[in-house]
Every structure is written in structure tokens, then in C-alpha cells.
Amino acid sequence: MAVAFALSASLAWGISDFLGGIKSRTVALLTVLLVSQSLGTALMAVLAFLHGHWPGAGLWVVEAFLAAVTGTIGLAALYGGIAVGLVTLVAPVAATAPILPLIVGLLAGERPRPLQLAGAGLALVGVILLSLRPGAGQPAGRRRRGAGIGVGLAVLASICFGCFYLTLAVASRRDVVWATMIQRLSSVCLLGATALLLRRWPMLHRKDLSTLATVGILDVGANVLYGAASAIGSITLVPVLASSLYPIEGVVLARFVLHERIARLQQAGVVMVIAGVALVSA
């Protein structure tokens, strides 16, 4: 079940982040984040109410809050990177986030089966290949600078998401639903406080609301699925699976929706990611 949950989370995150990043090209980043996160949190509040049992305060609350901080910064960096750069570069670079929890898990004593570890390594190499593009395919001038900024933001997103994976995984082992609820509520509070400090109030057209609602619902669903996978699975392997399909979705959607070119190295990366997921799931 952990494999199914993690892969489902990866699918949901891939679509959510693509839509959120593209919407950030026409709507203010803070508005995209605050509105989508608020709508997703409203759904999470309903789930928490139906779930009922409060597990009691503890260190897990702090861990869930740290997941909110790192996750919010990571989302802001990712959406900002997609807004100014190439999705086919930004999404794969951000998806290298599992490297951090993989290292931490191994240092903590987790020992996946050799076949699973090989699969995790293969998937990560595939993700790295997905982030590479031949120099000739890069845009020039201002667009080239935008691509560079996008990659820089993607690196920041990767670091933050790596921390997010770790903190939410640990918090979810106490209670998946409430850990996600605390994380989402904290995220909305952080974004709301930022809006107040900057005096930037969300300005939104009605036509954008459905897209942001979809972003928020998919994101919160992915968080719950990832938390459930982490609660019963390996902290070393679950983040790899949760990020494995994400860059493929970004590259494919960018190809067919935005008409961005997919390099041969990226095509090879897709094959390696799929093979790696198969080995981890074996």
C-alpha cells in the first residue's frame, strides 16, 4: 500500500504544481499560494472533523509546523521557477528532493533490499537526466536569464521539499490526518501573515478560482497520501516514489500543453525513472 500511496501522491503533486506554476505566470504568486492553500485547507478541515480523534500535543506538532515552513517556501520557489523558466527544466530539478531523505534514512540505519536501493538510485539518476538539456536548446537573451533564475529557484525548492518530506513523514507517524491538518493550517497562517506584512491582498478573477481550487485539492490530497505512505513505509524509499512520476508529468505536460521541446537525455530519463520505480516496487 505504501507504494500505491506514494505513486498516487506523485501523480497529484505533478498536476497540482504544473497548474499552480502556470497560473503564477498570469496571477500574483502570493495570490496563487494563499487562495489554493486556503481552499485545500478547508477540505482538510472537513476530513479532520470526520476523522475525529485528536492524538494530543507533542513534538509531532512542531514537526508538522516545520513541514509547513519548508513546504511553503518550496512551493513558492517552485511556482516562481515555473513562472519565469522552463517547466521541462524546473520540475525535474525540484524533483531531486528525495536525495536528502534518502541519505538521512540510510544514516539512520534503514536498509532497503539491494534491488530496491538500486531502483531508488536508478530513479534518481533518471530525474537528474530529466533536468538536463543540450545547450543548443536553451533560449537566448532575457529568456535565457529567466531559465537560469528558474533553475536556481528549482534548487531552492528541492532543498525545501527534501526537508518537507522528512518532517511530514515523521509527524505523520503519530497521525496522518492531524499532521496534514496542522501543516496546512500553519501554511495558510504563514501566507496570510506575509500578505499582511507586504500589504498585498489577493486579487482574483472568477475564472481563475476553479484552477486554484483544483491546485489546492490535489495538493492536500497528495500530502495525505504521502503521509499515509510514510506512516507505513520506508523513509528512504517513499520520498523517491513520491517524486518519481512528478518530473515525468511536468515534462509531458510542458511538451503537449506549452509545446516545450523534450531533449533525448530527458527521454532516456523517463525510461530510467519508470524502470527505477518498477525495481523499488518489486
Order of alpha helices (4+ residues) and beta strands (2+ residues): alpha-alpha-alpha-alpha-alpha-alpha-alpha-alpha-alpha-alpha-alpha
